[in-house]
Amino acid sequence: MPLPALVHLEKKFERHIRLFELKKGALEKKIEQQIKLFELKKGAFEKKIEQQIETQKKKIEQKFVTQKKKLEFQLRKLEAKKGIRFDDEVRFIRSWFEKPLAIGAVTPSGKALARIMAGYVDPSVAGPIIELGPGTGPVTEALVAQGVDPARLVLVEFNPHFCRLLRARYPTATVVQGDAYGLRRLLAGLLQQPAAAVVSGLPLFTKPLRTRLRLIHEAFSLMVPGAPFVQFTYAAVSPIPKALERVSREASDRVWSNIPPARVWVYRRD
Ligand SMILES: C[S@@+](CC[C@H](N)C(=O)[O-])C[C@H]1O[C@@H](n2cnc3c(N)ncnc32)[C@H](O)[C@@H]1O
């Protein structure tokens, strides 16, 4: 190739390179702009998604709260209809799992049994009314329902959770956390006058007979003569089997509606 043609070609080639460089720079700028735009949009998009997630979360939470309220309302309605408190049932069962022998029953006493027990207490007789092992308080409730002023109640309960519950439910009652089998020592100095009745939900059969006898004698020593010691049992026989001197005893019919069916025994000492 002649030299001038070669120079011409070279120049043409250089022009093309410069043009290419220029175009490349413009293209790069455009790409950078696109990236920046994308970043901006990405931020806004992310914010939008976050907002949507937050809104959905709130909606789900609200739905959950409404559902919970609805369920609680239905539960309370069912409780009112059946005459039971599921919260108490759950507490009771939990405690039973922890200490089955001390609790002695899987569920709290039913309304019918509690009413029969309370029915042996005469609210017009003066003096405190001692309840042993009130648990979640079904018998306490029956006592109050039949006219016993809660301020007269001395509730002796071993389980601290139940004590807390009883204090909250009956703020004027005296709740004593302790072992009912040491009754006289436990209540020493607490009673201003002899008790009008002792109502017991203790699982007596988990204790030897001599402990049961000591308990009933201690209870009699704290009561006015002839006052009732009311005790329920799931067993077929009396928890105080021996005929005791000067002590009369009577039994209710078996309460078949209770789970498990139970009977109420009442002991009085002249
Ligand atoms: C069978 S549950 C009866 C609860 C309630 N009175 C009812 O009828 O549903 C027995 C209750 O006696 C309480 N208890 C058991 N041994 C006790 C003790 N030595 N002193 C005080 N309370 C006791 C248990 O914690 C439980 O609350």
The ligand as an ORCA input file, in Angstrom:
! r2SCAN-3c Opt
* xyz 0 1
  C     -58.858    -32.014     97.001
  S     -58.232    -30.354     96.923
  C     -59.727    -29.492     97.374
  C     -59.720    -28.067     96.945
  C     -61.045    -27.335     97.110
  N     -61.482    -27.295     98.477
  C     -62.104    -27.976     96.238
  O     -63.050    -28.500     96.805
  O     -61.960    -27.916     95.013
  C     -57.201    -30.268     98.370
  C     -56.631    -28.930     98.702
  O     -55.996    -29.025     99.960
  C     -54.720    -28.405     99.911
  N     -53.873    -29.087    100.896
  C     -53.393    -30.336    100.849
  N     -52.691    -30.636    101.967
  C     -52.740    -29.528    102.735
  C     -52.226    -29.206    104.026
  N     -51.520    -30.099    104.722
  N     -52.485    -27.984    104.511
  C     -53.209    -27.065    103.806
  N     -53.730    -27.328    102.598
  C     -53.501    -28.531    102.052
  C     -54.262    -28.612     98.480
  O     -53.280    -27.669     98.123
  C     -55.583    -28.429     97.731
  O     -55.809    -27.084     97.458
*
